Amino acid sequence: MTRFTTGAVMIVALLGMSACGGGKTTTNVSGTTTGQELTDLKAALDNGIITESEYEKKRKELLKN
């Protein structure tokens, strides 16, 4: 009976440990809002940093998300 108890305790311990970080979790956190990104994008266009086509492409991507 002791063998069974020891084995059960080990299994429970391993399962508990695997639930606490055994898998990978990735969370993307953005420090800017979509509105701010659009404002920055427009400023880049107005300052000649990007072209009109680059602006439109990126603007559509931002609005899609």
C-alpha positions as MATLAB code, in Angstrom:
seq = 'MTRFTTGAVMIVALLGMSACGGGKTTTNVSGTTTGQELTDLKAALDNGIITESEYEKKRKELLKN';
ca = [
       0.000    0.000    0.000;
       2.902    2.362    0.692;
       4.166    1.910   -2.861;
       0.796    2.911   -4.243;
       0.585    5.975   -1.996;
       4.097    7.108   -2.922;
       3.349    6.672   -6.616;
       0.066    8.562   -6.327;
       1.745   11.437   -4.491;
       4.444   11.667   -7.181;
       1.866   11.725   -9.978;
      -0.165   14.454   -8.261;
       3.013   16.479   -7.676;
       4.105   16.168  -11.310;
       0.676   17.129  -12.589;
       0.646   20.129  -10.316;
       4.031   21.267  -11.522;
       3.134   20.858  -15.162;
       0.090   23.068  -14.679;
       2.292   25.829  -13.282;
       4.314   26.709  -16.331;
       4.724   23.436  -18.155;
       3.217   24.941  -21.315;
       4.140   28.094  -23.131;
       1.830   31.076  -23.014;
       2.532   34.132  -25.089;
       0.737   37.412  -24.545;
       1.303   40.398  -26.750;
       0.813   43.701  -25.012;
       0.910   46.922  -26.960;
       1.702   50.182  -25.216;
      -0.118   52.238  -27.831;
      -3.708   52.423  -28.949;
      -4.885   52.031  -32.513;
      -5.726   55.741  -32.540;
      -2.180   56.650  -31.533;
      -0.729   54.326  -34.154;
      -2.925   55.941  -36.818;
      -1.844   59.408  -35.658;
       1.816   58.400  -35.810;
       1.290   56.848  -39.223;
      -0.307   60.039  -40.548;
       2.569   62.081  -39.143;
       5.042   59.805  -40.935;
       3.149   60.388  -44.195;
       2.987   64.155  -43.654;
       6.727   64.287  -42.937;
       7.588   62.306  -46.068;
       8.894   59.305  -44.133;
       6.512   56.895  -45.884;
       4.716   56.983  -49.207;
       0.973   57.267  -49.754;
       0.757   53.594  -50.721;
       2.684   52.533  -47.600;
       0.366   54.691  -45.513;
      -2.782   53.166  -47.010;
      -1.495   49.614  -46.638;
      -0.545   50.051  -42.974;
      -3.724   52.035  -42.190;
      -5.862   49.186  -43.541;
      -3.887   46.657  -41.473;
      -4.386   48.708  -38.308;
      -8.104   49.148  -38.908;
      -8.569   45.447  -39.722;
      -7.207   44.453  -36.302;
];
